[in-house]
């Protein structure tokens, strides 16, 4: 939503990453994000695989907006931005700082608090909390077990 203060349209790009053991499938993540922004026609949600710069070019986007929660995010994001620039010099990366209320959050932390019975109501959208409850009921493990 804050990005719409700068841009006329936002495409939320959801990476299909088979290397990641995500709690939610790509389809589930796209659906949740679409529901969150259902009342905003200026925000579109699309899944992709491959390189972000290729996705950007295919969607006629020349700016990638990324969030930086903490200093620990910076090194990875900086490397990624430089690689994207090397792959396609037409793509610029814009970093935005989160609201102070969310600067400490990570998906791992939210899942851990939720799995241990903590309240996440003010930390995630309602649809995410609902889907987490459904995962718990289905018996889905939030964290891999040590062997």
C-alpha positions in Angstrom: 0.0 0.0 0.0 2.9 2.4 0.8 4.3 1.7 -2.6 1.2 3.1 -4.2 2.3 6.5 -3.0 5.2 6.2 -5.4 3.8 4.0 -8.2 0.5 3.8 -10.1 0.4 0.0 -10.0 2.1 -2.7 -8.0 2.7 -6.3 -9.0 3.4 -8.5 -6.1 5.7 -11.2 -7.5 5.5 -14.6 -5.6 8.4 -16.9 -6.4 7.8 -20.6 -7.0 10.9 -21.8 -5.2 11.1 -25.6 -5.1 14.3 -25.4 -2.9 12.4 -23.8 -0.1 10.3 -25.9 2.3 7.5 -23.4 2.6 4.5 -23.9 4.9 2.1 -22.6 2.2 2.2 -23.5 -1.5 2.8 -20.9 -4.1 -0.9 -21.2 -5.0 -1.9 -20.6 -1.4 0.4 -17.6 -1.0 -1.0 -16.0 -4.2 -4.6 -16.6 -3.0 -3.9 -15.1 0.4 -2.2 -12.0 -1.0 -5.0 -11.6 -3.6 -7.6 -11.7 -0.8 -5.6 -9.1 1.3 -5.6 -6.7 -1.7 -9.0 -7.7 -3.2 -10.4 -4.2 -2.9 -7.4 -2.6 -4.6 -7.3 -2.9 -8.4 -3.9 -1.2 -8.5 -2.3 -4.2 -6.8 -1.9 -7.4 -8.9 -0.5 -10.7 -7.6 1.4 -13.1 -9.9 3.5 -16.2 -9.3 6.7 -16.7 -11.3 9.7 -19.0 -11.4 13.1 -18.2 -12.8 14.8 -14.9 -12.6 13.1 -11.8 -11.2 14.6 -9.6 -13.9 12.9 -11.8 -16.5 9.6 -11.6 -14.7 10.0 -7.8 -14.5 10.8 -7.5 -18.2 7.8 -9.8 -19.2 5.5 -7.5 -17.1 7.0 -4.3 -18.4 8.3 -3.3 -14.9 11.6 -1.5 -14.5 11.6 -1.1 -10.7 11.8 -3.8 -8.0 10.6 -2.7 -4.6 12.0 -4.7 -1.7 11.6 -4.4 2.1 14.5 -4.2 4.5 13.5 -5.2 8.0 16.9 -5.1 9.7 20.5 -4.6 9.0 20.8 -8.4 8.6 18.6 -8.2 5.5 20.8 -5.6 3.9 23.7 -7.7 2.7 21.6 -10.3 1.0 19.3 -7.7 -0.6 22.3 -5.6 -1.7 23.9 -8.6 -3.4 20.6 -9.5 -5.1 20.1 -5.9 -6.3 23.6 -5.8 -7.8 23.1 -9.1 -9.5 19.8 -8.0 -10.9 21.4 -4.8 -12.2 24.2 -6.9 -13.8 21.6 -9.2 -15.5 19.5 -6.3 -16.6 20.8 -2.7 -16.2 17.4 -1.4 -16.9 16.0 -2.7 -13.6 16.4 -0.5 -10.6 15.8 -1.7 -7.0 14.1 0.5 -4.4 14.4 -0.4 -0.8 11.7 0.5 1.7 11.9 0.3 5.5 9.0 -1.4 7.2 6.7 0.2 9.8 8.3 0.0 13.2 5.5 -2.3 14.3 6.7 -5.0 11.9 10.5 -4.4 11.7 11.2 -7.4 13.9 8.9 -9.9 12.1 9.9 -12.9 10.1 7.8 -15.8 8.9 9.8 -18.1 11.1 9.1 -16.0 14.2 5.4 -15.8 13.4 5.1 -19.5 12.9 7.0 -20.3 16.1 4.8 -17.9 18.2 1.6 -19.3 16.6 2.7 -23.0 17.0 3.4 -22.3 20.7 -0.1 -20.8 21.2 0.8 -17.1 21.1 -1.5 -14.4 19.7 -0.5 -13.2 16.2 -3.7 -11.2 15.6 -1.9 -7.9 15.3 1.0 -9.4 13.3 -0.5 -10.8 10.2 -3.7 -10.3 8.1 -6.8 -12.2 9.2 -6.6 -14.6 6.2 -3.0 -15.6 7.2 -4.1 -16.4 10.8 -7.1 -18.4 9.4 -4.8 -20.4 7.1 -2.3 -21.1 9.9 -5.2 -22.5 12.0 -6.2 -24.7 9.1 -2.6 -26.0 8.7 -2.5 -26.9 12.5 -5.9 -28.7 12.2 -4.6 -30.7 9.2 -1.6 -31.9 11.1 0.9 -30.0 9.0 4.2 -29.5 10.8 5.5 -26.0 11.0 9.1 -26.9 11.5 11.1 -30.0 10.3 11.9 -32.5 13.0 15.5 -33.3 13.8 16.5 -36.8 12.9 
